[in-house]
Amino acid sequence: MPTLIRRKYRFLHKTLSYTGWSLFWLLIWDIVVTVDFMLFVDDRMSLPSMPLTLLGSALAMLVSIRNTSAYNRWWEARTLWGGMVNSSRNFARQVLILVDDPGDALNPIKEVLFRRHVAYVNALAAHLKKAPIPERLAELLPAEEVARSGDTNNFPNDILSGSAALIAQEYKAGRLDSIRLARLESTMVDISNWQGGMERIANTPLPYPYVYFPRLFISLFCLIVPVGLVESLGWFTPLASTVVGFMLLALEKIGTDLQSPFSESQHQIQMTDLCANIEKNLSSMFRESENASVRSTE
């Protein structure tokens, strides 16, 4: 039973704290309005219920439209990352199969390309969050390449271009023919397209009125709700008004979080986990290929 109580408490705390201090100040306002009307105002003024209902319906529609647009951005971002995961697996498989080995051992360029791709997706995640590149990139890339990261405005694209240059060298060395080179290039174009789609979302926020006006209208509506309810609900006004306000504030916060899927929030795209998943996939594929190469030489 104590465990259940703690679980319920954590759920309630997480739910109520989602809107931050806005819910607290809303409750204070509702209490102030109720006390003022019940104790200090003789000629109680109130808003008719019908206009309040119409305002609430219009506001709900506005917030719904904004949240739908925000969710579409979030879902597209997640779809693009799903495509990146799939293309990363395709790229790894093509590198292992299409690039010839110089002898019985694996071509060392394959491991280099794998490490570069892990560095690429991690650099892309940092690029989308407008954060510094991860320190572990120094373990995956040449030191001089990492040092140049501050001189470019798109380091992930530079990493991808460097990988393409290495593949071109394999073609010139005769370890790739033109058909296999075209297959690899097609996959790298897909990867670049996924990146371009993510950058479009990250660099093109929702129009300012989409963000500002729902927030403004919700704030105004929360201010007038207790005035419109206090005559009919009396001392129960803070309870009803705060519940209504909490729902609207939560919807507004959800829309705000979803509209920027790469920014820090409870609903952000879990790019760190996706990058780790890509790295695990590539490491597993490389180990299996390495073990197969060892078995073939025995």
N, C-alpha and C positions, 0 to 999 in steps of 0.2 A: 504493500500500500504506500509506504513512504516514497518508493521509486516512482510509482504512478503519480503521486502528488508533485514530486520534483519535475517529472516530465511535463505535467500539465502547467506547472508554474513557468517552466522555461518556454513552453509554447506561448503562453499568455504574454510573458514579458517580451518575447521576440516579436509577437504580433503588434502589441501596443507601442513598442519602441520604434517600429518601422517608420512611423511618421515623424519621429523625433519630438522636439519641444513644441511643435505646432499643436499637437493634441492636448498637451498640458495647458497652454495658453488659451486654447479654445474652451476647455473645461472651466477655467477661471472666468472667462468672459460670460459663459452661460450662467454660472453661479451669480455673478455680479448683476446681470440683467434680471434674473429671477428674484433675487433678494430686493433689488430696487423696485420692481413692479409689485411684489407681494407686501412689502413693508412701508415703502416711502412714497409711492405714487397713488394718489387718490383717484384721479381720473386716468385710469389705465388706458394707454394707447396700445393698439395692436394693428398688425397687418391682416387684412382679410386672407382667409386660407386659400382661395382660388388663385390669386396672383402668385402666392408663394409656391403653390403646386405647379403652375405654369413655368415659373422661373426654374424650379428644380428639374422639370422635364426637359426644358431647353438646355440647361447646364449638363444634364446627363448625356444628352445627344452630342453636345460639343466635346465632352470629355471622351465619349466612346469613339468619335471620329479620330481624335488626336491619338488615343491609345491604339487604335487599329493601325494607324500609320506607323506608330512607334514599334508595335509588334512586328509589322512587316519588315522593318529595318532589322530588327533583332533576328528574325527568322532567316532573312536573306544572309546575314552575317554568319549565322550558324551553318547554313547550307554551303556557303563558300568555303568555310573551314572543313566541312565534310568532304567537299571536292578536293581540297588540298591534301587531306589524309589519303584519299584514294589515289590521287596522282602521285603522291610520294611513294606509295607502294608500287605503283606501276613503274615509276622511275627506277626504284631500287631493283625490281625484277629485270627490267631491260638492261640495266648496267651489268648485272650478274650474268645474264644470258647472251646479250648481243656483243659485248666487248670481249674480244679474244684474249686468252691468257698466253703469255710468251712461252710458257713451258708447262710443266706439270703443276706448278704452284699458281695460286691466284695472282692475277695482275694487280700489283700494288695500287694502281690508280683507282681501283674499285673501292678500296677502303677510304682513300682520299675523298672520292666523290660522296661516299656515304657520310663521312664526317662533315663535309661541306654542307650537305643538305640538312643535317641536324642543326648546324650553325645557322643556316638560312632561315628555317622556320622559327627558331628562337629569336633571331634578329628581327624577323617580320613581326612577331608578337610585340616586341619592344617598340618597334617603329609605329605600330598602330596605336599603342598606348602613349606615344610620344615620350617614352622613357629611355634612359641610357641603355646601351647595349649590355647584355649580361656579361659578367666577368668570365664565365666559363667559355666564352667564345675564344679566349686566348688559348684554350686547350684544343680547340678544333680547327683553328685557322692559323696560317703563318703570321708571325708577329708583325711583319711589315704591313700585311693586309689589315689587321686589326688597328694598327696605328693610323691608317688612312681613313678610318671610319668617321672621324670628325671632319674630314674635308669633303664629304659628300652629303647630299640631302636624301639619299635613298640607298643606304648600305645593303639592305637585303637584295636589291636589284644588282648591285655590284658583285655580291657573292654568287648570284645566279649566273651572271655574265662570266665570272671567273670559272665556274664549273663548265659552262659551254665552251670556253676556250680550251680547257683540258680535254674535253671530248673531241674537239676539233684536232688536237694534237694526236689523239689516238687514231683518228681517221687518216691523218697524214702519215702516221707510222705504219699504216696498213692493218691495224687491228680492228678496223671498222670499215665496212663497205658503205656505199652511198645509200643503199636501201635501209640498212640498220641505223645509219646516221640520221636519216629522215624520220625514222620512228622515234628516236630519242629526242630529236628537235621538236617533234609534235608534242611529246609529253611535256617538254620544258615550256613550250608555248602555253599549254594548258595551265601549268603552274603559274606562269606570269599573268595569265588572265584571271586566275583566282585572286592573286595579289592585287591586281588592278581593281577588281570588284570590291575587295575589302577597303582599299584606299579611297574609293569613291564614297563609301559609307562614312568612313572616318573623317574625311575632309569636307563632307557636305552635310552639315547638320540640318535638322528640320527648320523651316522658316521661323523667324523670331516670333511672329504673332501666334504660331501654333504652340509655342512654349509659354509665352507670357500671358496671353489672354485667358486660357483655362485656369492658370494659377490665380490671376486677379479675380476672375468671376467666382471661383470657389471661395476665395477669402471673403469677398463681399457677401456671398450667399450665407456663409457660416456666421457672419455678423448679424444678419437679419433674421435667421431662423429662430433663435430664441425669442425675439420680439414678436414673431408671428405665432408662436406656440404657447407663450406663457399664460395667456388668458384662459385657454382651454385646459392646459395640463398643470398649471400651478407649480407646486414644488417639484413635480416630476420633470419639469422642463429641461434641467441640465442633463438628465439621463437620456431623454429622447434626442435632444439637440446635439449632444456630444456623439452619440452613436451615428447620427446622420452625417455630422461633420467628419467623423473618423473614416467613414466609408468613402466620402469624397476626397479627403486628404490622401487616403491610401491609393485610390485610383490615380490621383494626380502624381503621386510619388512613383507608382509603377510605370506610368507613361514616361516620366522623366528618366527613370533608369533604363527603360527599354530603348529609348530614342538614341542612346549612345552606347551601343553594345560592347565597345572595346574599352570603355572607361570603367574605373573602379566603382563597383556597386554590387548589391546582392544578386543582381541578375546579369552580370557581365558574362560574356562568352569566356568559358574557362580555357583560355589559350595555353596556359601553362600545362594543364592536363593533356590537351590535344598535342602539344609539342612533345611531351613525355611519351604519349602513346605512339607517335610517329617514330621517336627514337627507339622505343622497344621493338616496334615492328621491323625497323631496319637492322637493328642489332641481331634479332632472331634470324632474319633472312641471311645476313652475312655469316653468322656462325654456322648455319646449316650448309651454306655453300662451301665454307672453309672446311667443314668436316667431310663433306662429300669429296672435296679435292684431295684431302689426306687419305681417305679410303681408296680412292682410285690409284694412288701411287703405291699402295701396299701390295 
